Amino acid sequence: MPGYAPAGPEAFTSSREGFEEIAGWLAGGEAAGLEHGELEDEIEVRGREVLRRMLQDHLALRASREERRRGVVADGVPRTRAEKGHERPLTSVFGQVRVSRLAYRAPGTRNAYLLDAELNLPEEKQSHGLRKRAAAEAVRGSYDDAVAAIGRQTGVRLGRRQVQELVLRAAADVDAFYAARRPAPAGKKKALALTADAKGIVMRPGSLRPATAKAAAGAERKLATRLSPGEKRNRKRMAEIAGVYDFIPAPRTAADIITPPGQQRKQDREPGPEAEGKWLTASVTDDIPVVIAAAFDEAGRRDPGHERTWVALVDGNNTQIEAIEAQASERGIEVTIVIDFIHVVEYVWKAAWSFFPPGDPDAEDWVAGRLLKILDGQAAQVAAGIRRRATTYGYLGSERAGADTCADYLTAKAPYLDYATALASGWPIATGIIEGACRHIIKDRFDITGARWALDGAEALLKLRALTANGDFEDYWKDHLRRERERIHQSRYGLAA
């Protein structure tokens, strides 16, 4: 590794020599015989070394210019001694360099390095640039893929465990970033939608919730090398996801959603409301009430005066509904809860298969008729009609199971099935946005075959994937580095922000 360059005209001698080496090679006979793709590969590798030298030379220049300061206090202890030449390694995106700086010392305390604060050096060996790449690549694919991608991009070889640790550090300030964010108000014309969903993640035994861990410990595995179908049930921990978005109300009628039996599909159906400014949060450590509270916090940042219409869309999960109602009551906000219409459709089809043989086209018309009534605000009447039909035709036991399940669901959820008001008001009635996000944020990354997740690693990736989906990664990264400086350096040396 080339030595440190002195200050003055010779400061970047090593860097200049590196450039001349590349230029000389390009002018020589070896390069003359290469195709352009081979030239690209070679210049990339050789150029990376020049960039590493440039960074090293600059750090050496900073070290040579560092002047001893008087009255240095670190960790509350005055530092009366200073020594030159204290070095530390730093693995950058160009390769490894060394940082030399003054060490301010006092008996019985760790050394203080003011140049570390000036450079905002991390505590770990890897640079912030590598940490950023580790976060970006781990969000996209597996850790093994992230290791390979970083190697291709930088020439730096990191271990899988190192990438995981960098990802943990990268996600440290996501919650604080969003807590401090103040989105611009969207205006009273736009309504607010809150929505939530969940999906299980296969965890390592020590990361399961107590009840699940107990069930997993008592279960007998059919195979020694892998889990059989149904055995994953006690190996998962639910990851909760919630979202907030703005929308301009778009009124519709029931016929815009379901084509009435015997009629042609409307060619000029009114479109539903379009989501704007989608925001997501996800957690495998926090439970439903905490994640719902985070969504309310975001909605509150968008509408601090509670002047807009708030609608909550859920799939019927009772705990979600209770959490939304509790948050609304606690904050003094009027929130209308609407259960996803697609879930209702599935329940009505369950009832249909109690009354019609599989594949009977009459079932389609019957379902459409029931759904139109539900969309018109007659869920309770539809439930009563389904029960009456099952009884009238003498269905018993399993024959009427689907019908009873549907009727029970419609009865229990009736307060949240007021689609007539929702359609007339122009609100969304489906949870497709959060279900899509659930697949993208959770399933696509965490359902990798054979993956078993530790709690802290899964939580960090969830936060970073939601952050990236929100389009906030670059803004977050600036905030993260600022907080790193506060946490590691300013708090220790009492430096101004």
C-alpha positions in Angstrom: 0.0 0.0 0.0 1.6 3.4 -1.0 2.7 5.6 1.9 1.0 8.8 2.9 1.5 11.8 0.6 2.8 15.0 2.2 1.0 18.4 2.1 1.8 20.8 -0.7 2.6 20.1 -4.4 3.4 16.5 -3.7 0.2 15.7 -1.9 -1.3 13.5 -4.5 1.8 11.9 -6.0 0.5 8.3 -5.5 -2.8 9.2 -7.3 -1.0 10.8 -10.2 1.4 7.8 -10.5 -1.7 5.5 -10.6 -3.2 7.5 -13.4 0.0 7.5 -15.4 0.2 3.7 -14.9 -3.3 3.3 -16.5 -2.5 5.7 -19.3 0.8 3.9 -20.0 -0.9 0.6 -20.1 -3.6 1.8 -22.4 -1.0 3.2 -24.8 0.9 -0.1 -24.8 0.7 -3.2 -26.9 -1.2 -5.4 -24.4 -4.2 -3.0 -24.4 -4.0 -2.6 -28.2 -5.0 -6.3 -28.7 -8.1 -6.2 -26.5 -11.8 -5.7 -27.5 -13.7 -2.8 -26.0 -15.5 -5.0 -23.4 -12.2 -6.3 -22.2 -10.9 -2.8 -22.0 -13.9 -1.8 -19.9 -13.3 -4.6 -17.4 -9.6 -3.8 -17.1 -10.0 0.0 -16.7 -12.7 -0.6 -14.1 -10.3 -2.6 -11.9 -7.3 -0.4 -12.5 -9.4 2.7 -12.1 -10.7 1.6 -8.8 -7.2 1.4 -7.5 -6.5 5.0 -8.6 -9.7 6.1 -6.8 -8.5 4.2 -3.7 -5.2 6.1 -3.9 -7.0 9.4 -4.3 -9.0 8.7 -1.1 -5.8 7.6 0.7 -3.9 10.7 -0.4 -6.7 13.0 0.7 -6.9 11.3 4.1 -3.1 11.7 4.4 -3.4 15.4 3.5 -6.1 15.8 6.2 -3.8 14.1 8.7 -0.8 16.3 7.9 -2.9 19.5 8.3 -4.5 18.5 11.6 -3.4 20.9 14.3 -3.4 20.1 17.9 -6.3 21.7 19.8 -6.2 23.0 23.3 -8.8 22.4 26.0 -10.2 19.2 24.4 -12.8 17.4 26.5 -14.1 14.0 25.6 -16.5 11.8 27.7 -16.5 14.6 30.2 -12.7 14.3 30.8 -10.1 16.9 29.8 -7.4 15.7 27.4 -4.0 17.1 28.2 -1.9 14.9 26.0 -1.9 14.5 22.2 0.0 11.9 20.2 0.5 11.8 16.4 0.3 8.9 14.1 -2.5 6.9 15.6 -4.0 4.9 12.6 -7.2 3.0 12.0 -8.3 1.0 9.0 -11.2 1.9 6.8 -12.6 -0.3 4.1 -14.1 2.0 1.6 -16.0 1.3 -1.6 -12.7 1.6 -3.4 -10.7 -0.7 -1.1 -8.9 -0.4 2.2 -7.3 2.8 3.3 -5.8 3.9 6.6 -6.7 7.0 8.6 -3.9 8.7 10.6 -4.9 11.3 13.2 -4.0 12.9 16.5 -5.0 11.0 19.6 -6.1 13.0 22.6 -5.3 11.1 25.8 -6.0 11.0 29.5 -5.2 8.3 32.0 -7.9 5.6 32.4 -10.0 6.6 29.4 -10.2 5.6 25.8 -8.5 7.9 23.3 -10.3 10.7 21.6 -9.9 11.5 17.9 -11.3 14.8 16.7 -10.5 14.0 13.0 -12.8 11.0 13.3 -15.6 13.3 14.1 -14.7 15.7 11.3 -14.7 12.8 8.8 -17.8 11.2 10.5 -16.0 7.8 10.6 -18.2 4.8 11.6 -17.4 2.6 14.6 -17.0 -0.4 12.4 -14.2 -0.9 9.9 -16.5 -0.6 6.9 -17.3 2.8 5.5 -20.7 4.5 5.3 -20.5 4.0 1.5 -20.2 0.2 2.0 -23.0 0.3 4.6 -25.3 2.1 2.1 -24.5 -0.5 -0.6 -25.1 -3.4 1.8 -28.5 -1.9 2.7 -29.5 -1.3 -0.9 -28.4 -4.8 -2.1 -29.8 -6.7 0.8 -33.2 -5.1 0.2 -33.2 -6.3 -3.4 -32.3 -9.9 -2.8 -30.6 -12.5 -0.6 -27.6 -11.8 1.5 -25.5 -14.0 -0.7 -26.6 -12.0 -3.7 -25.8 -8.8 -1.8 -22.2 -10.1 -1.1 -21.8 -10.9 -4.8 -23.1 -7.6 -6.0 -20.9 -5.6 -3.6 -17.9 -7.6 -4.8 -18.8 -6.8 -8.5 -19.4 -3.1 -7.8 -16.4 -2.4 -5.6 -13.9 -5.2 -5.6 -14.3 -5.4 -1.8 -15.0 -8.9 -0.4 -17.3 -8.8 2.5 -18.6 -11.8 4.4 -22.3 -12.6 4.7 -22.2 -11.9 8.4 -20.6 -8.5 7.8 -23.3 -7.5 5.3 -26.0 -8.5 7.9 -24.3 -6.3 10.5 -24.1 -3.4 8.1 -27.8 -3.8 7.3 -28.6 -3.7 11.1 -26.7 -0.4 11.4 -28.3 1.0 8.3 -31.8 0.5 9.6 -31.1 2.0 13.1 -32.8 5.4 12.5 -35.8 4.6 10.3 -38.4 5.1 13.0 -36.8 8.3 14.2 -36.7 9.6 10.5 -40.4 9.1 10.1 -41.2 10.5 13.5 -39.5 13.7 12.6 -40.8 14.0 9.0 -43.5 16.6 8.2 -45.1 15.9 4.9 -46.7 18.8 3.1 -50.5 19.0 3.7 -52.4 17.5 0.7 -55.5 19.8 1.0 -59.0 19.2 2.2 -60.2 17.8 -1.2 -58.1 14.7 -0.6 -59.2 12.1 1.8 -56.9 9.8 3.8 -56.9 6.0 3.7 -55.2 3.8 6.4 -54.9 0.1 5.7 -53.2 -2.9 7.3 -52.3 -6.5 6.6 -50.0 -9.2 7.9 -47.9 -12.2 6.7 -46.0 -14.9 8.5 -42.2 -15.1 8.3 -40.4 -18.4 9.0 -38.2 -17.7 12.0 -35.4 -19.3 13.9 -36.7 -21.1 17.1 -35.3 -18.4 19.4 -37.2 -15.6 17.5 -40.7 -17.1 17.7 -43.3 -15.7 20.0 -43.7 -17.8 23.2 -46.9 -19.5 22.3 -45.6 -20.4 18.8 -42.3 -21.6 20.1 -44.1 -23.9 22.5 -46.3 -25.3 19.7 -43.2 -25.8 17.5 -41.3 -27.6 20.3 -44.1 -30.0 20.8 -44.7 -30.8 17.1 -43.3 -33.9 15.5 -41.5 -33.5 12.2 -42.2 -36.0 9.4 -38.9 -35.4 7.6 -35.5 -34.7 9.1 -34.2 -32.4 6.4 -37.1 -30.1 5.7 -40.5 -29.0 6.8 -43.5 -30.8 5.3 -46.7 -29.0 4.1 -48.5 -27.6 7.2 -45.5 -27.8 9.5 -44.5 -24.2 8.8 -47.5 -23.1 10.7 -45.6 -23.2 14.0 -42.4 -21.9 12.6 -43.7 -18.4 11.6 -44.0 -15.1 13.3 -46.5 -12.6 11.9 -45.0 -9.5 10.3 -47.5 -6.6 10.4 -47.7 -4.0 7.7 -49.7 -0.8 7.5 -50.0 1.9 5.0 -51.4 5.4 4.5 -52.2 7.2 1.3 -54.1 10.2 -0.1 -56.9 10.0 -2.6 -59.4 12.2 -4.3 -62.9 10.7 -3.8 -64.5 9.1 -6.9 -68.2 8.3 -6.4 -69.5 5.1 -8.0 -72.5 2.8 -7.9 -72.9 -0.9 -7.3 -73.2 -1.5 -11.0 -69.7 0.0 -11.5 -68.4 -2.8 -9.4 -70.6 -5.8 -10.2 -72.5 -6.5 -13.4 -76.2 -7.3 -12.6 -77.3 -10.7 -13.8 -78.6 -10.8 -17.3 -77.1 -7.4 -18.2 -74.1 -6.4 -20.3 -71.0 -5.2 -18.5 -71.0 -1.4 -18.4 -68.6 0.1 -20.9 -68.4 3.4 -19.1 -67.8 2.2 -15.6 -66.7 5.0 -13.2 -63.1 4.5 -12.1 -62.3 4.1 -8.5 -60.2 6.6 -6.5 -56.4 6.5 -7.2 -53.9 6.3 -4.4 -51.4 9.1 -4.1 -48.4 9.5 -1.8 -48.4 5.9 -0.6 -46.4 5.3 2.6 -45.7 1.9 4.3 -44.4 0.7 7.6 -43.7 -2.9 8.6 -42.5 -4.8 11.7 -42.0 -8.3 12.9 -41.2 -7.2 16.5 -44.1 -4.8 17.1 -47.7 -6.1 17.4 -50.7 -5.0 15.6 -51.7 -2.0 17.9 -48.1 -0.6 17.6 -48.0 -0.8 13.8 -51.5 0.7 13.6 -50.4 3.5 15.9 -47.5 4.2 13.5 -50.0 4.5 10.6 -52.1 6.9 12.6 -48.9 8.9 13.4 -48.2 9.2 9.6 -51.8 10.2 8.9 -51.7 12.7 11.7 -48.6 14.3 10.1 -50.5 14.7 6.9 -53.6 16.0 8.5 -52.6 17.6 11.9 -55.9 19.5 12.1 -58.1 16.4 11.4 -59.9 18.4 8.7 -59.9 15.6 6.1 -62.0 12.4 5.8 -60.2 9.4 7.2 -61.1 5.9 6.0 -59.5 2.6 7.2 -59.5 -0.5 5.0 -58.9 -3.9 6.6 -59.5 -7.5 5.7 -61.8 -8.2 8.7 -59.1 -9.0 11.3 -60.7 -8.3 14.6 -57.5 -7.2 16.3 -56.8 -4.7 13.5 -60.3 -3.3 13.8 -60.0 -3.0 17.6 -56.7 -1.3 17.3 -58.0 1.2 14.7 -61.0 2.0 16.9 -58.8 2.4 19.9 -56.5 4.8 18.2 -59.3 6.8 16.7 -60.9 7.1 20.1 -57.7 8.0 21.9 -56.8 10.7 19.3 -60.4 12.1 18.9 -60.5 11.3 15.2 -63.5 10.1 13.2 -62.4 7.1 11.2 -64.8 5.0 9.1 -63.7 1.3 8.8 -64.5 -0.5 5.6 -63.8 -4.2 5.2 -62.2 -5.3 1.9 -64.9 -6.2 -0.6 -62.9 -8.9 -2.2 -62.9 -10.8 1.1 -66.7 -10.5 1.1 -66.8 -11.9 -2.4 -64.9 -15.0 -1.3 -67.3 -15.6 1.5 -70.3 -15.3 -0.8 -68.8 -17.9 -3.1 -68.4 -20.2 -0.2 -72.1 -20.0 0.4 -72.7 -20.5 -3.3 -71.0 -23.9 -3.2 -73.5 -25.0 -0.6 -76.3 -24.4 -3.0 -74.9 -25.2 -6.5 -72.8 -28.0 -7.9 -69.2 -27.0 -8.9 -69.1 -25.2 -12.2 -72.9 -24.5 -12.3 -73.2 -21.1 -14.2 -76.3 -20.3 -12.1 -74.0 -19.9 -9.2 -72.4 -16.9 -10.9 -75.7 -15.1 -11.2 -76.7 -15.9 -7.7 -73.4 -14.6 -6.3 -73.7 -11.4 -8.4 -77.2 -10.8 -7.1 -76.1 -11.2 -3.4 -73.1 -8.9 -3.9 -75.2 -6.2 -5.5 -77.4 -6.2 -2.4 -74.4 -6.1 -0.1 -73.0 -3.1 -2.1 -76.4 -1.4 -1.7 -76.0 -1.7 2.1 -78.1 -4.9 2.7 -75.5 -7.2 4.2 -77.7 -8.2 7.1 -80.6 -9.0 4.8 -78.3 -11.1 2.6 -77.1 -13.1 5.6 -80.7 -13.8 6.7 -81.6 -14.9 3.1 -78.7 -17.3 2.9 -79.6 -18.9 6.2 -83.3 -19.1 5.2 -82.4 -20.8 1.9 -80.2 -23.4 3.6 -83.0 -24.2 6.0 -85.8 -24.2 3.4 -83.9 -26.7 1.2 -83.1 -28.9 4.2 -79.3 -28.6 4.1 -77.6 -30.1 7.2 -74.1 -30.3 8.7 -71.3 -30.0 6.2 -73.8 -29.4 3.4 -74.6 -25.9 4.7 -71.2 -25.2 6.2 -70.2 -22.6 3.6 -73.6 -20.9 3.8 -73.4 -20.6 7.6 -69.8 -19.4 7.5 -70.8 -16.7 5.0 -73.9 -15.7 6.9 -72.0 -15.5 10.2 -69.3 -13.4 8.6 -71.8 -10.9 7.1 -73.6 -10.6 10.4 -70.5 -10.1 12.5 -69.0 -7.6 10.1 -72.2 -5.8 9.2 -71.1 -2.5 10.9 -68.1 -2.4 8.5 -69.9 -3.3 5.3 -71.6 0.0 4.5 -70.5 0.0 0.9 -73.4 2.1 -0.1 -72.0 5.0 1.8 -68.5 4.2 0.7 -69.3 4.2 -3.0 -71.5 7.3 -2.8 -68.7 9.1 -0.9 -66.1 8.0 -3.4 -64.0 5.9 -1.0 -62.0 2.8 -1.9 -63.6 -0.5 -0.9 -60.7 -2.9 -1.5 -57.3 -3.5 0.2 -55.4 -4.3 -3.0 -52.7 -1.7 -2.2 -51.7 -3.2 1.1 -52.1 -6.7 -0.1 -49.8 -5.9 -3.0 -47.4 -4.3 -0.6 -47.6 -7.3 1.7 -46.4 -9.5 -1.1 -43.7 -7.1 -2.2 -42.4 -6.1 1.1 -42.6 -9.4 2.9 -43.2 -12.4 0.7 -40.9 -11.6 -2.1 -37.9 -11.2 0.2 -38.6 -13.4 3.2 -40.1 -16.4 1.5 -36.8 -17.4 0.0 -36.6 -21.2 0.1 -34.8 -22.5 3.2 -34.6 -19.0 4.9 -34.9 -18.9 8.6 -34.8 -15.4 10.1 -33.4 -14.0 13.3 -35.6 -11.3 14.8 -33.2 -8.3 14.5 -32.2 -9.1 11.0 -35.8 -9.6 9.8 -36.9 -6.3 11.5 -34.1 -4.3 9.9 -34.8 -5.6 6.4 -38.6 -5.0 6.8 -37.9 -1.4 7.7 -35.5 -0.8 4.9 -37.8 -2.5 2.3 -40.7 -0.3 3.4 -38.5 2.8 3.4 -37.3 1.9 -0.1 -40.8 1.3 -1.3 -41.8 4.7 0.0 -39.1 6.3 -2.2 -37.4 7.8 0.9 -34.1 5.9 1.0 -31.9 8.8 -0.2 -33.5 11.3 2.2 -33.3 8.8 5.0 -29.6 8.2 4.3 -28.7 11.8 4.8 -30.6 11.9 8.0 -29.0 8.6 9.1 -25.5 9.9 8.6 -26.4 13.1 10.6 -27.7 11.0 13.4 -24.6 8.7 13.3 -22.5 11.8 13.7 -24.6 13.0 16.7 -24.6 9.5 18.3 -20.9 8.6 17.8 -19.1 11.9 17.8 -21.1 15.0 18.9 -22.4 13.4 22.0 -18.8 12.4 23.0 -17.0 15.6 22.3 -19.8 18.1 22.9 -19.6 19.4 19.3 -22.1 21.7 17.7 -24.6 20.0 15.3 
